């Protein structure tokens, strides 16, 4: 049986606008552009349009988190991220 590691974000830093650079626990780093999510502004994600709110993220044990209100699966962020 293969030992599969659960994907998570190990480090994250604000880049500019609605972009965050994330290093995943598989060693890969990606730039994640949240602009399409912000532009849609669906549900609670409308809060991300406020750049002060957007820049004030933390890391929970698996992913980027905004005030325990907004979080995205690390697999999704990995998929939409662009390799650095």
Helices and strands as residue ranges (DSSP letters): E 9-16, E 19-24, E 29-33, H 35-40, G 43-49, H 51-55, E 58-59, E 64-66, E 70-71, H 74-80, E 82-83
